[in-house]
Amino acid sequence: MSDREFEIELTWQCSSCSGQNRGRDMACSQCGNPKEERETYEMPADVAAAPAVTDPRLLEARAGANWRCRFCGSSARARSGACAQCGAGEEGERPAPPQALRFQPARAPSAWRTSAWRMPLIIGSGVVAAVIALAVVATAGLRSSRSSSMGPSPQPVVVAPAPPSFHDADASTSGARYVHSIEVERWRLVEREGFAEAKPADAVDPREKGERVHHHERVQQGTRTETYTDHESRSETETYTDRERCGEDCRTTPKSCRRDCTNSRNGFARCKDVCTGGDRKCEPRYCNKTKTRTVTKRVPVSKTRQVPNYVQVPRRAMYYAWKAWDWRPERSITKQGDGYQTVWPDAAEVALGSNLGPGEKERERRVANYTISLTADDGGRHTLGVGSLDQFQAFEGARCRIRVHDSGRIELVSGPERIALPTASSSSVAPSASSAGHP
Protein backbone atom coordinates (compact mmCIF):
# COMPACT_ATOMS: atom_id res chain seq x y z
CA MET A 1 0.00 0.00 0.00
CA SER A 2 1.14 3.69 -0.54
CA ASP A 3 0.11 6.95 1.17
CA ARG A 4 -0.53 10.38 -0.34
CA GLU A 5 2.13 12.25 -2.29
CA PHE A 6 3.74 15.40 -0.84
CA GLU A 7 6.66 17.79 -1.39
CA ILE A 8 9.84 18.32 0.65
CA GLU A 9 12.29 21.19 0.30
CA LEU A 10 15.88 20.60 -0.85
CA THR A 11 19.05 22.68 -0.37
CA TRP A 12 21.84 24.03 -2.60
CA GLN A 13 25.32 25.35 -1.87
CA CYS A 14 26.58 28.64 -3.30
CA SER A 15 29.74 28.17 -5.38
CA SER A 16 30.92 31.69 -4.56
CA CYS A 17 30.72 31.74 -0.75
CA SER A 18 29.86 28.09 0.06
CA GLY A 19 26.75 29.22 1.85
CA GLN A 20 23.87 26.77 2.32
CA ASN A 21 20.53 27.91 0.89
CA ARG A 22 16.95 26.65 0.87
CA GLY A 23 15.41 25.25 -2.31
CA ARG A 24 13.02 28.21 -2.49
CA ASP A 25 15.94 30.72 -2.65
CA MET A 26 16.86 31.80 -6.20
CA ALA A 27 19.83 33.83 -4.87
CA CYS A 28 22.37 33.13 -2.14
CA SER A 29 21.15 34.34 1.23
CA GLN A 30 24.77 35.22 2.24
CA CYS A 31 26.44 36.83 -0.81
CA GLY A 32 23.38 37.60 -2.95
CA ASN A 33 24.69 35.89 -6.11
CA PRO A 34 21.90 34.29 -8.16
CA LYS A 35 21.81 30.45 -8.27
CA GLU A 36 23.82 28.96 -11.12
CA GLU A 37 22.96 25.80 -13.07
CA ARG A 38 25.99 23.91 -11.75
CA GLU A 39 24.80 24.50 -8.17
CA THR A 40 22.63 21.38 -7.92
CA TYR A 41 19.83 20.74 -5.47
CA GLU A 42 20.66 18.19 -2.75
CA MET A 43 18.41 15.80 -0.82
CA PRO A 44 18.31 16.03 3.00
CA ALA A 45 20.57 13.61 4.82
CA ASP A 46 17.52 11.94 6.40
CA VAL A 47 14.74 11.95 3.82
CA ALA A 48 12.33 10.21 6.17
CA ALA A 49 12.63 13.03 8.74
CA ALA A 50 12.21 15.88 6.25
CA PRO A 51 8.97 17.85 6.85
CA ALA A 52 6.34 18.06 4.14
CA VAL A 53 5.80 21.44 2.46
CA THR A 54 2.32 22.77 3.25
CA ASP A 55 2.68 26.47 2.30
CA PRO A 56 0.48 26.99 -0.81
CA ARG A 57 2.92 29.57 -2.16
CA LEU A 58 5.74 27.03 -2.14
CA LEU A 59 3.67 24.26 -3.69
CA GLU A 60 3.91 26.01 -7.04
CA ALA A 61 7.04 23.84 -7.43
CA ARG A 62 4.69 21.27 -8.95
CA ALA A 63 4.77 23.40 -12.10
CA GLY A 64 7.98 21.69 -13.23
CA ALA A 65 11.75 22.03 -13.30
CA ASN A 66 13.56 25.39 -13.25
CA TRP A 67 14.87 26.79 -16.52
CA ARG A 68 18.18 28.52 -17.14
CA CYS A 69 18.43 32.00 -18.63
CA ARG A 70 20.32 31.97 -21.94
CA PHE A 71 21.80 35.45 -21.33
CA CYS A 72 22.83 35.65 -17.67
CA GLY A 73 22.80 31.92 -16.74
CA SER A 74 20.54 32.38 -13.71
CA SER A 75 17.89 29.84 -12.68
CA ALA A 76 14.24 30.82 -13.04
CA ARG A 77 11.01 29.24 -11.83
CA ALA A 78 8.96 27.16 -14.27
CA ARG A 79 5.99 29.54 -14.03
CA SER A 80 8.14 32.65 -14.36
CA GLY A 81 7.79 34.17 -17.81
CA ALA A 82 11.08 36.13 -17.52
CA CYS A 83 14.42 35.85 -15.75
CA ALA A 84 14.35 37.51 -12.33
CA GLN A 85 17.94 38.74 -12.79
CA CYS A 86 18.11 40.14 -16.34
CA GLY A 87 14.47 40.05 -17.50
CA ALA A 88 15.13 37.78 -20.55
CA GLY A 89 12.27 35.58 -21.67
CA GLU A 90 12.34 31.77 -21.46
CA GLU A 91 12.42 31.54 -25.29
CA GLY A 92 15.59 33.64 -25.40
CA GLU A 93 14.30 37.20 -26.14
CA ARG A 94 16.96 39.79 -25.23
CA PRO A 95 15.76 42.17 -22.42
CA ALA A 96 15.30 45.92 -22.86
CA PRO A 97 18.33 48.04 -21.79
CA PRO A 98 16.58 49.75 -18.82
CA GLN A 99 16.00 46.42 -17.17
CA ALA A 100 19.75 45.90 -16.94
CA LEU A 101 19.56 48.27 -13.93
CA ARG A 102 18.12 45.37 -11.96
CA PHE A 103 21.61 44.06 -11.36
CA GLN A 104 23.09 45.22 -8.04
CA PRO A 105 26.68 46.49 -8.48
CA ALA A 106 27.57 45.51 -4.91
CA ARG A 107 27.10 41.80 -5.72
CA ALA A 108 30.08 39.89 -7.06
CA PRO A 109 28.88 37.78 -10.05
CA SER A 110 30.87 34.76 -11.05
CA ALA A 111 33.49 35.02 -13.76
CA TRP A 112 31.40 33.46 -16.56
CA ARG A 113 28.43 35.72 -15.83
CA THR A 114 30.52 38.92 -16.64
CA SER A 115 30.85 37.73 -20.24
CA ALA A 116 27.24 36.85 -20.94
CA TRP A 117 27.58 37.96 -24.57
CA ARG A 118 29.81 34.98 -25.21
CA MET A 119 27.17 32.46 -24.14
CA PRO A 120 25.36 32.03 -27.49
CA LEU A 121 28.68 31.18 -29.20
CA ILE A 122 29.66 28.72 -26.45
CA ILE A 123 26.22 27.11 -26.44
CA GLY A 124 26.25 26.75 -30.26
CA SER A 125 29.69 25.11 -30.20
CA GLY A 126 28.55 22.69 -27.47
CA VAL A 127 25.42 21.74 -29.45
CA VAL A 128 27.50 20.94 -32.56
CA ALA A 129 29.95 18.80 -30.53
CA ALA A 130 27.07 16.92 -28.85
CA VAL A 131 25.43 16.16 -32.24
CA ILE A 132 28.73 14.78 -33.63
CA ALA A 133 29.27 12.62 -30.51
CA LEU A 134 25.70 11.22 -30.72
CA ALA A 135 26.20 10.35 -34.42
CA VAL A 136 29.43 8.43 -33.64
CA VAL A 137 27.77 6.50 -30.78
CA ALA A 138 24.70 5.67 -32.92
CA THR A 139 26.89 4.37 -35.78
CA ALA A 140 28.90 2.15 -33.41
CA GLY A 141 25.69 0.83 -31.81
CA LEU A 142 24.18 0.04 -35.25
CA ARG A 143 27.29 -1.88 -36.28
CA SER A 144 27.26 -3.76 -32.93
CA SER A 145 23.54 -4.65 -33.27
CA ARG A 146 24.06 -5.88 -36.84
CA SER A 147 27.00 -8.01 -35.73
CA SER A 148 25.05 -9.49 -32.79
CA SER A 149 21.93 -10.19 -34.93
CA MET A 150 23.94 -11.92 -37.63
CA GLY A 151 25.79 -13.99 -35.07
CA PRO A 152 29.48 -14.86 -35.16
CA SER A 153 30.95 -15.28 -38.63
CA PRO A 154 31.16 -18.97 -39.55
CA GLN A 155 34.57 -20.46 -39.32
CA PRO A 156 35.63 -23.04 -41.96
CA VAL A 157 35.75 -26.57 -40.64
CA VAL A 158 38.98 -28.24 -41.63
CA VAL A 159 38.72 -32.01 -41.76
CA ALA A 160 42.01 -33.84 -41.96
CA PRO A 161 41.92 -36.41 -44.79
CA ALA A 162 42.18 -40.02 -43.73
CA PRO A 163 45.54 -41.55 -44.61
CA PRO A 164 45.28 -43.92 -47.61
CA SER A 165 45.41 -47.65 -46.90
CA PHE A 166 47.35 -48.37 -50.09
CA HIS A 167 50.00 -46.99 -52.43
CA ASP A 168 50.51 -47.24 -56.19
CA ALA A 169 53.79 -48.27 -57.78
CA ASP A 170 55.19 -48.97 -61.23
CA ALA A 171 56.60 -52.48 -61.63
CA SER A 172 58.34 -54.75 -64.14
CA THR A 173 57.76 -58.49 -64.62
CA SER A 174 60.55 -60.56 -63.13
CA GLY A 175 59.12 -64.07 -63.49
CA ALA A 176 56.13 -66.20 -64.40
CA ARG A 177 54.80 -69.59 -63.29
CA TYR A 178 51.93 -71.75 -64.51
CA VAL A 179 50.16 -74.87 -63.24
CA HIS A 180 47.95 -76.94 -65.63
CA SER A 181 45.94 -79.78 -64.12
CA ILE A 182 43.52 -82.30 -65.69
CA GLU A 183 41.07 -83.81 -63.19
CA VAL A 184 39.64 -87.18 -64.38
CA GLU A 185 36.34 -88.50 -62.98
CA ARG A 186 34.93 -92.02 -63.58
CA TRP A 187 31.32 -93.16 -63.78
CA ARG A 188 31.23 -96.35 -61.72
CA LEU A 189 29.37 -98.31 -59.09
CA VAL A 190 29.78 -96.90 -55.57
CA GLU A 191 28.89 -98.60 -52.29
CA ARG A 192 25.96 -96.99 -50.42
CA GLU A 193 24.18 -97.74 -47.09
CA GLY A 194 20.96 -96.57 -45.48
CA PHE A 195 17.37 -97.35 -44.51
CA ALA A 196 14.70 -98.32 -47.01
CA GLU A 197 13.61 -94.68 -47.72
CA ALA A 198 17.18 -93.81 -48.80
CA LYS A 199 17.61 -96.80 -51.18
CA PRO A 200 16.89 -95.77 -54.82
CA ALA A 201 14.68 -97.86 -57.07
CA ASP A 202 17.60 -98.62 -59.42
CA ALA A 203 19.92 -99.79 -56.63
CA VAL A 204 22.30 -102.57 -57.71
CA ASP A 205 22.86 -105.65 -55.51
CA PRO A 206 20.76 -104.56 -52.49
CA ARG A 207 21.53 -106.49 -49.30
CA GLU A 208 19.94 -106.51 -45.83
CA LYS A 209 22.30 -105.74 -42.95
CA GLY A 210 19.87 -106.32 -40.11
CA GLU A 211 17.74 -104.00 -38.00
CA ARG A 212 19.08 -100.79 -36.50
CA VAL A 213 17.60 -97.89 -34.47
CA HIS A 214 15.84 -95.75 -37.03
CA HIS A 215 14.49 -93.02 -34.67
CA HIS A 216 13.10 -92.40 -31.15
CA GLU A 217 9.40 -91.90 -30.52
CA ARG A 218 7.82 -89.95 -27.62
CA VAL A 219 5.35 -92.34 -25.94
CA GLN A 220 3.14 -91.71 -22.88
CA GLN A 221 3.63 -94.06 -19.95
CA GLY A 222 1.09 -93.30 -17.21
CA THR A 223 0.87 -90.01 -15.33
CA ARG A 224 2.71 -88.18 -12.60
CA THR A 225 1.77 -85.68 -9.88
CA GLU A 226 2.97 -82.12 -10.50
CA THR A 227 3.01 -79.31 -7.93
CA TYR A 228 2.39 -75.78 -9.17
CA THR A 229 1.59 -72.31 -7.77
CA ASP A 230 -1.72 -70.58 -8.44
CA HIS A 231 -3.13 -67.22 -7.24
CA GLU A 232 -6.48 -66.68 -5.52
CA SER A 233 -8.35 -63.46 -4.59
CA ARG A 234 -8.91 -62.85 -0.88
CA SER A 235 -10.47 -59.91 1.02
CA GLU A 236 -8.43 -58.44 3.87
CA THR A 237 -8.77 -55.46 6.22
CA GLU A 238 -5.76 -53.16 6.27
CA THR A 239 -4.86 -50.09 8.31
CA TYR A 240 -3.55 -46.96 6.63
CA THR A 241 -2.77 -43.32 7.48
CA ASP A 242 -4.58 -40.45 5.78
CA ARG A 243 -4.15 -36.67 6.11
CA GLU A 244 -7.20 -34.53 6.92
CA ARG A 245 -7.69 -30.80 7.44
CA CYS A 246 -7.83 -30.09 11.16
CA GLY A 247 -7.69 -26.29 11.42
CA GLU A 248 -5.54 -23.44 10.11
CA ASP A 249 -2.36 -21.55 11.03
CA CYS A 250 -2.49 -17.74 10.77
CA ARG A 251 0.21 -15.07 10.96
CA THR A 252 0.48 -11.34 10.37
CA THR A 253 3.30 -10.17 8.14
CA PRO A 254 5.41 -7.31 9.57
CA LYS A 255 4.71 -3.89 8.13
CA SER A 256 7.61 -2.07 6.47
CA CYS A 257 7.58 1.50 5.09
CA ARG A 258 10.05 3.47 3.02
CA ARG A 259 10.01 7.00 1.54
CA ASP A 260 10.65 7.41 -2.21
CA CYS A 261 11.59 10.93 -3.35
CA THR A 262 12.22 12.27 -6.88
CA ASN A 263 14.17 15.49 -7.40
CA SER A 264 11.94 17.94 -9.32
CA ARG A 265 14.99 20.11 -10.18
CA ASN A 266 13.26 23.19 -8.84
CA GLY A 267 14.38 23.19 -5.19
CA PHE A 268 11.80 20.63 -4.13
CA ALA A 269 11.32 16.86 -4.38
CA ARG A 270 8.12 14.91 -4.83
CA CYS A 271 7.86 12.11 -2.25
CA LYS A 272 5.53 9.33 -1.18
CA ASP A 273 5.64 6.80 1.63
CA VAL A 274 5.38 3.23 0.34
CA CYS A 275 4.40 0.61 2.91
CA THR A 276 4.24 -3.18 2.53
CA GLY A 277 3.14 -5.97 4.87
CA GLY A 278 0.72 -5.83 7.75
CA ASP A 279 -1.53 -8.44 6.14
CA ARG A 280 -2.95 -11.48 7.90
CA LYS A 281 -2.38 -14.76 6.09
CA CYS A 282 -3.83 -18.15 7.02
CA GLU A 283 -2.88 -21.59 5.75
CA PRO A 284 -4.79 -24.84 6.27
CA ARG A 285 -3.39 -27.30 8.84
CA TYR A 286 -3.41 -31.04 8.08
CA CYS A 287 -3.18 -33.90 10.60
CA ASN A 288 -2.53 -37.64 10.22
CA LYS A 289 -5.49 -39.93 10.94
CA THR A 290 -5.48 -43.74 11.16
CA LYS A 291 -8.20 -45.48 9.12
CA THR A 292 -9.14 -49.01 7.96
CA ARG A 293 -10.36 -50.35 4.62
CA THR A 294 -11.12 -53.66 2.93
CA VAL A 295 -8.87 -54.60 0.01
CA THR A 296 -8.70 -57.58 -2.35
CA LYS A 297 -5.31 -59.21 -2.76
CA ARG A 298 -3.97 -61.99 -4.97
CA VAL A 299 -2.49 -64.65 -2.71
CA PRO A 300 -0.22 -67.47 -3.98
CA VAL A 301 -1.59 -70.98 -3.33
CA SER A 302 0.26 -74.28 -3.83
CA LYS A 303 -1.73 -76.92 -5.78
CA THR A 304 -1.20 -80.34 -7.42
CA ARG A 305 -2.36 -81.87 -10.71
CA GLN A 306 -1.87 -85.06 -12.79
CA VAL A 307 0.12 -84.65 -16.00
CA PRO A 308 1.09 -87.24 -18.69
CA ASN A 309 4.47 -88.89 -18.32
CA TYR A 310 6.39 -89.36 -21.60
CA VAL A 311 9.44 -91.52 -22.44
CA GLN A 312 11.59 -91.84 -25.57
CA VAL A 313 11.15 -95.30 -27.14
CA PRO A 314 13.57 -96.44 -29.89
CA ARG A 315 12.01 -97.65 -33.13
CA ARG A 316 14.00 -100.13 -35.27
CA ALA A 317 13.94 -100.76 -39.03
CA MET A 318 15.86 -102.84 -41.63
CA TYR A 319 19.19 -101.36 -42.73
CA TYR A 320 20.47 -101.97 -46.31
CA ALA A 321 23.68 -101.92 -48.36
CA TRP A 322 23.66 -101.47 -52.14
CA LYS A 323 25.60 -100.14 -55.11
CA ALA A 324 24.72 -97.06 -57.21
CA TRP A 325 26.22 -95.38 -60.30
CA ASP A 326 27.97 -92.05 -59.60
CA TRP A 327 30.86 -89.84 -60.78
CA ARG A 328 33.91 -90.23 -58.53
CA PRO A 329 37.39 -88.58 -58.70
CA GLU A 330 39.80 -91.02 -60.34
CA ARG A 331 43.16 -89.29 -60.93
CA SER A 332 44.84 -85.87 -61.46
CA ILE A 333 47.62 -85.16 -63.99
CA THR A 334 49.58 -81.86 -63.62
CA LYS A 335 52.06 -79.91 -65.77
CA GLN A 336 53.80 -76.89 -64.22
CA GLY A 337 56.78 -74.70 -64.92
CA ASP A 338 58.34 -71.22 -65.12
CA GLY A 339 58.06 -68.91 -68.12
CA TYR A 340 55.34 -67.93 -70.54
CA GLN A 341 55.41 -71.01 -72.82
CA THR A 342 52.89 -73.40 -71.30
CA VAL A 343 51.96 -77.04 -71.99
CA TRP A 344 49.13 -79.34 -70.90
CA PRO A 345 49.43 -83.06 -70.08
CA ASP A 346 49.16 -84.98 -73.37
CA ALA A 347 46.56 -87.62 -74.18
CA ALA A 348 48.93 -90.45 -73.40
CA GLU A 349 49.46 -89.10 -69.88
CA VAL A 350 45.75 -88.60 -69.34
CA ALA A 351 44.81 -91.98 -70.85
CA LEU A 352 41.15 -91.08 -70.79
CA GLY A 353 38.88 -94.15 -71.00
CA SER A 354 41.55 -96.78 -70.28
CA ASN A 355 40.96 -99.80 -68.04
CA LEU A 356 37.19 -99.27 -67.88
CA GLY A 357 34.92 -101.91 -66.39
CA PRO A 358 31.47 -102.88 -67.64
CA GLY A 359 29.23 -99.80 -67.84
CA GLU A 360 32.01 -97.40 -66.72
CA LYS A 361 33.11 -94.18 -68.49
CA GLU A 362 35.42 -91.21 -67.80
CA ARG A 363 35.41 -87.44 -68.23
CA GLU A 364 38.05 -84.72 -67.68
CA ARG A 365 38.07 -81.18 -66.25
CA ARG A 366 40.92 -78.73 -66.91
CA VAL A 367 42.14 -76.32 -64.20
CA ALA A 368 44.70 -73.54 -64.93
CA ASN A 369 46.60 -71.33 -62.47
CA TYR A 370 48.87 -68.44 -63.59
CA THR A 371 51.13 -66.31 -61.38
CA ILE A 372 53.28 -63.27 -62.33
CA SER A 373 56.28 -62.13 -60.23
CA LEU A 374 56.70 -58.32 -60.18
CA THR A 375 59.53 -56.05 -59.01
CA ALA A 376 58.36 -52.54 -58.16
CA ASP A 377 60.47 -49.45 -58.83
CA ASP A 378 60.58 -48.85 -55.07
CA GLY A 379 62.26 -52.26 -54.62
CA GLY A 380 59.21 -54.18 -53.43
CA ARG A 381 58.59 -57.72 -54.73
CA HIS A 382 55.02 -58.87 -55.31
CA THR A 383 53.06 -61.75 -56.81
CA LEU A 384 50.00 -61.22 -59.02
CA GLY A 385 47.54 -63.91 -60.07
CA VAL A 386 45.88 -63.65 -63.52
CA GLY A 387 42.84 -65.48 -64.84
CA SER A 388 43.52 -66.35 -68.47
CA LEU A 389 46.40 -67.57 -70.65
CA ASP A 390 46.19 -64.50 -72.95
CA GLN A 391 46.55 -62.11 -70.01
CA PHE A 392 49.33 -64.27 -68.58
CA GLN A 393 51.37 -64.18 -71.76
CA ALA A 394 50.76 -60.42 -72.22
CA PHE A 395 52.99 -59.80 -69.17
CA GLU A 396 56.10 -61.12 -70.94
CA GLY A 397 58.70 -58.28 -70.95
CA ALA A 398 56.10 -55.74 -69.88
CA ARG A 399 55.58 -53.07 -67.25
CA CYS A 400 52.43 -52.27 -65.31
CA ARG A 401 51.10 -50.13 -62.51
CA ILE A 402 49.91 -51.92 -59.37
CA ARG A 403 48.13 -50.92 -56.17
CA VAL A 404 49.64 -52.40 -52.99
CA HIS A 405 47.18 -52.48 -50.08
CA ASP A 406 48.34 -52.46 -46.46
CA SER A 407 46.72 -55.89 -46.06
CA GLY A 408 49.14 -57.28 -48.68
CA ARG A 409 46.58 -57.62 -51.46
CA ILE A 410 47.84 -56.67 -54.95
CA GLU A 411 45.56 -55.03 -57.51
CA LEU A 412 46.36 -54.28 -61.17
CA VAL A 413 45.76 -50.58 -61.96
CA SER A 414 46.93 -50.41 -65.62
CA GLY A 415 48.95 -52.44 -68.12
CA PRO A 416 50.64 -54.63 -68.98
CA GLU A 417 52.55 -52.61 -71.55
CA ARG A 418 55.43 -54.19 -73.41
CA ILE A 419 58.71 -52.29 -73.21
CA ALA A 420 60.67 -54.29 -75.81
CA LEU A 421 59.96 -57.02 -78.31
CA PRO A 422 61.73 -60.31 -77.50
CA THR A 423 64.61 -61.30 -79.83
CA ALA A 424 65.96 -64.73 -80.66
CA SER A 425 68.83 -64.32 -78.20
CA SER A 426 66.62 -63.04 -75.39
CA SER A 427 63.62 -65.35 -75.84
CA SER A 428 62.44 -67.26 -72.86
CA VAL A 429 64.07 -70.55 -72.11
CA ALA A 430 61.72 -73.53 -72.55
CA PRO A 431 59.99 -74.07 -69.21
CA SER A 432 60.86 -77.03 -67.13
CA ALA A 433 57.76 -79.17 -66.77
CA SER A 434 56.91 -81.87 -64.31
CA SER A 435 53.90 -84.14 -64.39
CA ALA A 436 52.21 -86.01 -61.62
CA GLY A 437 49.51 -88.64 -61.93
CA HIS A 438 47.30 -89.98 -59.19
CA PRO A 439 45.49 -93.22 -60.06
Stockholm file with secondary structure:
# STOCKHOLM 1.0

chainA/1-439         MSDREFEIELTWQCSSCSGQNRGRDMACSQCGNPKEERETYEMPADVAAAPAVTDPRLLEARAGANWRCRFCGSSARARSGACAQCGAGEEGERPAPPQALRFQPARAPSAWRTSAWRMPLIIGSGVVAAVIALAVVATAGLRSSRSSSMGPSPQPVVVAPAPPSFHDADASTSGARYVHSIEVERWRLVEREGFAEAKPADAVDPREKGERVHHHERVQQGTRTETYTDHESRSETETYTDRERCGEDCRTTPKSCRRDCTNSRNGFARCKDVCTGGDRKCEPRYCNKTKTRTVTKRVPVSKTRQVPNYVQVPRRAMYYAWKAWDWRPERSITKQGDGYQTVWPDAAEVALGSNLGPGEKERERRVANYTISLTADDGGRHTLGVGSLDQFQAFEGARCRIRVHDSGRIELVSGPERIALPTASSSSVAPSASSAGHP
#=GR chainA/1-439 SS CEEEEEEEECEEECTTTCCEEETTCSBCTTTCCBCBTTSCCBCCSCGGGCCCCCCTTGGGGGGCCCEECTTTCBEECTTCSBCTTTCCBTTCCCCCGGGGGGSCTTSCCCTGGGGGGGHHHHHHHHHHHHHHHHHHHHHHHHHHHHHHHHCSCCCCCCCCCCCCSEEEEEEEEEEEEEEEEEEEEEEEEEEEEEEGGGSCTTCEEEEEEEEEEEEEEEEEEEEEEEEEEEEEEEEEEEEEEEEEEEEEEEEECCCEEEEEEEECSSSEEEEEEEEECCCEEEEEEEEEEEEEEEEEEEEEEEEEEEEEEEEEEEEEEEEEEEEEEEEEEEEEEEEEEESSCCCCCCHHHHCTTTTCCTTCEEEEEEEEEEEEEEEETTSCEEEEEESSHHHHHHTTTEEEEEEEETTSCEEEEEEEEESSCCCTTTSCCCCCCEEEECC
#=GC SS_cons         CEEEEEEEECEEECTTTCCEEETTCSBCTTTCCBCBTTSCCBCCSCGGGCCCCCCTTGGGGGGCCCEECTTTCBEECTTCSBCTTTCCBTTCCCCCGGGGGGSCTTSCCCTGGGGGGGHHHHHHHHHHHHHHHHHHHHHHHHHHHHHHHHCSCCCCCCCCCCCCSEEEEEEEEEEEEEEEEEEEEEEEEEEEEEEGGGSCTTCEEEEEEEEEEEEEEEEEEEEEEEEEEEEEEEEEEEEEEEEEEEEEEEEECCCEEEEEEEECSSSEEEEEEEEECCCEEEEEEEEEEEEEEEEEEEEEEEEEEEEEEEEEEEEEEEEEEEEEEEEEEEEEEEEEEESSCCCCCCHHHHCTTTTCCTTCEEEEEEEEEEEEEEEETTSCEEEEEESSHHHHHHTTTEEEEEEEETTSCEEEEEEEEESSCCCTTTSCCCCCCEEEECC
//
